[in-house]
């Protein structure tokens, strides 16, 4: 963009686009557009049959292209400085694509989505559409747009491209949140809340961007960092701008005090969408957070770190404490996600000091992979425990599940232990990597808070395990639907990942190290 | 770590190359295998368990005898043979190589343990024939033999410690063998707990040795012992003494031995008379270079021995339970050995000689007591015995020979070894010599009294039997061990002592005693001893031989009650240790309930309450969420401004 500004007036230079380096993103967006065309032209009964392979294949193809790019070894800034192709972004892209692939596997199962989104809940129109067997198949292209947005958001090298990525990611998610088949009012309420608050946070982000531009004269992340050293007298612009920019990003990861949307939205949204948000969105948002605070505000770390300390502590404590009194499984997982965002923020703070940059960065990358798999697996299990009214969300309904369905309850218990960070699960090494980096980065008090929060969090994870295994099942308890191959596969893959990353974490740790080692390009 | 072994020259211990000595690990492995087979095999081995256990013990004895003769075939300087087994703990500075040390001291013990042990195994075949758990009994006996052999054969303190704990475990299991009797269970627990106190001392003593010398092997430690400061050696000596006191039932850790008689009688004979309780004497004798460098610790050993020999003798005078009377006697005799071991080079060999003769006559008398109990429906009260010499002639004769040996009747085993101890005690300089010697002399008189009392009450006088008692002689499988042990009681002392045979044998290990003149039958001390012994026997005859013995125990004088109550040992333990301990645990429980739990519960309630209150912030209204975001953003911006402008 800065090149545009520097060009003499009257001439608009043709932008150069490195198509090969942007191929994964292009493939996802292209598939999304094809999906829209399918919606427009394919007959209704064929749409699902086209969408599912299209979506999955495009995600798999994008993943393969990402691998190729990683092997190729080119690390630079593409598309006129708008998109960075470097170690961390490729690692994050790979993670997002795998987690999205797994989440999308949950989409087609068991009628998660509304038959006709436009019908008023409880109306005759809705009943008609249900009888007709209609399905809102637009979820697939919407999800692909959201995933493409995640890729752009996490790799954007200037603030404008980042904002575009943020919106492309968020807008389809707002819609998707309102498409739950059961408890539609709750779902629609979640969608509206998410939209309102998301728009609010976008405004913060945009305003912060404007102030930063006012300070640095550029939206390019590297140029902003350069300006930090030289410019003076406009510090207020910088600080307020950085704060507002940060607020927009912290909202997306659900850091306190910007976490209020998370429980409501996670609970109301269709569970596959919750899984996509809890894994993919979180990964993408942390990619963006790292990029902004490392590349653009790296020279300002002495100033933003103390504030981030407060945010991280508040996030860990609020997430852990509020989860204790939750009675809905999805809300509990939402608060758990908030607490985990706090743990990850501890790692972000550790990236601030120059010496342990790489260590902290690779710790966060590993943590994101580990947590992403576990959380998708947990939400997949949630979709399988069903009542007459849909998923059995209330925790009391999960009592005695271990006696009725020991395997599923055992896997879920394993996921919970991974959340708690018990050794021999992936969660342990994730937490260890991040906390170890934070300790060597001088953030020991923060780690103490983190460990205490983990202890508090362990309470509510273990409470669910106790409930499942040491309580008697209710006679009219929920049934466990194991008919779906896709969901079973998701649970199996997530469990396998949680085990493997907990027992043999070294390959992925090496990968994360290598990704972190190449650092961010500027 | 300041190691005194900066440049450690090789210890002067020859390495075994082949031959029986190279196979001496079999001594430990055979009974250990027996124990493992019987314990793992379970009920399937019931039919032959007792035979297998006995065979293993006998095989171990054979190996010991062969090793002994191979050792005799060497010159005196070459009679210390090391057998390297394996690298036990290779961990940085702590490098424990497990090996065996076959020398005159350890082979003497090995012969005693396997020899007497095998006899007691054979005896137990008869004694335990009606017990449904006989197989388990033999597996524990085998375990004991293996552990005891490891204790005496190991060439380092860690190996000794493992054996030490192993015999403690076997002792615990065997005292409580009849678990259905609450008294047996309590006695087993008591023995275990009291021994823990001593084991602490031993463990810390070993730690100190490692910290000082950087090794736990005997060879280098003893070689460099004179380079360590007296303070360290005294500390180590006292700590080892504490361990010895626990295992050998010496004051102040004596209280468990009398209760340990709850175990089956063969156990009392093997573990609590002949072998395990003498482990303390072995420890002191083995560590002689340390004690030689720490005169204070050495004096403490002698004082503990002298005090215990009197205390045990006094207890033995008042007990009506035949096994407890013998247990008091055991305490007393081990007191003699400790006293001798505390006299330094003058006493080590005598202590071990007395230990070996005591092993014979005390085991014989315990087995004799078992034979009597076997005949009297397991009644142990001597006041209900009387006149048994006619119905149980073999038991009477063998027991009588043991009796003559222990009181020191001229020519019998104890006469030689005990006299030597008394003489050596008087041989100390100045007042010390008179006090220690006087105690030993007085002990000899009391020993004659209480052993004669036991004899008279059991085998002489009129019958005071219960109505349903039909005493009879025991079967040959039980009497043959008695006979063999009696031979040792008669001739053992003369064999070892005359011509200083044993003293020379042990010289490579404990050194040459100074001003030792050999055994002198007409020394003044010896004659005085004989007079006092005769007086003791006469007094016992007046009190128990001539007069009828009442079936109900009379109330007795203060001294009798004092002795009956084990010199108030339990009362002292209870008021000094148990009650304060109970108060401490009560306080700890109180503190845990109110303090720790209160804190934890309060914390949990606090977190829960906070959660409940914070939850109300989650109103569900998008407007209040937006407001909280707004304020949050304001605070973040304000904080960043504040930090940035600092």
Interface residues (C-beta under 8 A of the other chain):
Chain A: X192 X193 X196 X197 X200 X201 X204 X235 X236 X238 X239 X240 X242 X243 X244 X246 X247 X250 X251 X256 X257 X258 X260 X261 X263 X264 X300 X303 X304 X306 X307 X310 X311 X318 X321 X322 X323 X324 X325 X456 X459
Chain B: X604 X607 X608 X610 X611 X612 X614 X615 X617 X618 X620 X622 X624 X625 X626 X628 X629 X631 X632 X633 X635 X636 X637 X639 X640 X641 X643 X644 X645
